[in-house]
Amino acid sequence: MGMNLGTIKIDLGKVFSKIRHLFSGKNRLWLFLIFLALLGHFTYQWQRYVSSSGWKEERKQEYINKKEKPEAFDSAKFDKVVSEIENRDKEYQNKLENVPDIFKLK
């Protein structure tokens, strides 16, 4: 069972046997130790991310001040949008007249 990738030939049987060999014997101990090291590293990273917020006091105060300000409501823009919606609704309600027959069936 082989695979030809242009000029590179890969024997899948040998690849699978090497992978099987990797998980047997003394290699299991090394894989377990690598797994424990990675688990420890990622646990440390996760704990560091969760425990420290990363915001300094100035940044926190800036955020609080920004959230306390009321949002400016632009009633002119709101009225313009409402009038556009009403105009579209009126145009939709009007009966279609003088619509050209693009297929020229009549």
Helices and strands as residue ranges (DSSP letters): E 2-5, E 8-11, H 12-22, H 26-51, H 57-68, H 75-93
